[in-house]
């Protein structure tokens, strides 16, 4: 019975050439696929045709979006970098957060969340606002009441703390029959309050301590009104450990005259407890 001879193995150089050829064919096929995908992704069919804005868009309009966002969008519906697009939308005035999604076949769906302004930051009318969340942003408010907003200011990164203090002080200031015109936190951590009448009130350092000083000051105002009548505050310094210094409009302080030569003089406005000589800074 005849037997079949075993096939002769291919030489090593032939096997290498076959492997190289197979790899080249595979790479060529992959290149064709990639080229096809790139071509399809860049096809005019996928050109962005529109942007759908949703969410909080009170301060946004088509003109603003076309001018500030559209020129910076690169690519088609399929190739657009959504993270880069989100950054462009979040750079719009008033925008706090943007969510950008593809909407088949050729649109972007953008959901915006806007800042809710609380007060001016730095200087009134300076173009910088602080939100109720303690975030500083640049915008030009169109609210007629903006002229009467309070102004807050503090070191970089302290806006949230200033907003928190503002909320805690506001009820006390209202008991004085006034509003907060300006609240400042210095770089050394000292608080200074200015009433809407323009009267400055030095509160000193420490959040809890400043709040307690104003609480004590407000509590004594009824007694002062009973003694001097309803008078506007000109200035007050609450940094004394045992009291405060207060100047009321129309009330002056005069030194005592020598015995036998005293004349009637208006009473000086004092705190319920006499202040020490030097305030704590």
Secondary structure as UniProt FT lines:
FT   HELIX           12..41
FT   HELIX           44..46
FT   STRAND          50..55
FT   TURN            58..59
FT   HELIX           62..68
FT   HELIX           70..72
FT   TURN            77..79
FT   HELIX           82..90
FT   TURN            93..94
FT   STRAND          95..103
FT   TURN            104..106
FT   STRAND          107..114
FT   STRAND          117..121
FT   TURN            124..125
FT   STRAND          128..131
FT   TURN            132..133
FT   STRAND          136..138
FT   HELIX           144..148
FT   STRAND          151..153
FT   TURN            156..157
FT   HELIX           159..175
FT   TURN            176..177
FT   STRAND          180..185
FT   TURN            187..188
FT   STRAND          190..195
FT   TURN            196..197
FT   STRAND          200..205
FT   HELIX           207..219
FT   HELIX           221..228
FT   STRAND          233..237
FT   TURN            241..242
FT   STRAND          245..248
FT   TURN            249..250
FT   TURN            259..260
//
